[in-house]
């Protein structure tokens, strides 16, 4: 199986306040399956978008996810699984409304988790996405 890695980076660059040194990437395509790194309030330039606003953070996460999927040869229509992490139950509705708008008519399986915290204290949500590209006939 051929594996492609997109937007490689090191955690010491993304999280300079932490003593990490891990080589990771934003997306991996393994055959026809695309796995995305958890998408958050951080945009591609490293700016945190929507501090204090879970809907704005989710808009950023989904906008980034769309770009990453397309770079890997997939689309939002190819999404088969999502896992949404929120740091407060009150964020569920605003986050899910945004995700629902981006994935209307896609029908992925979905898991939602309420967690104590995420990688940066400003993050209110994170979404993991897996997509399966249908081979051309």
Protein Blocks (a to p, Z undefined) as FASTA:
>chain_A
ZZddehiadfklmmmmbccdddddfbdcehjaccdddddfbdfkopaehihiaklmmmmm
mmmmmmmmmmnopafklpcbdcdddfbfklmmmmmmmmmmmmgoklpacdddddfbdfbf
klmbdcdddddddddZZ
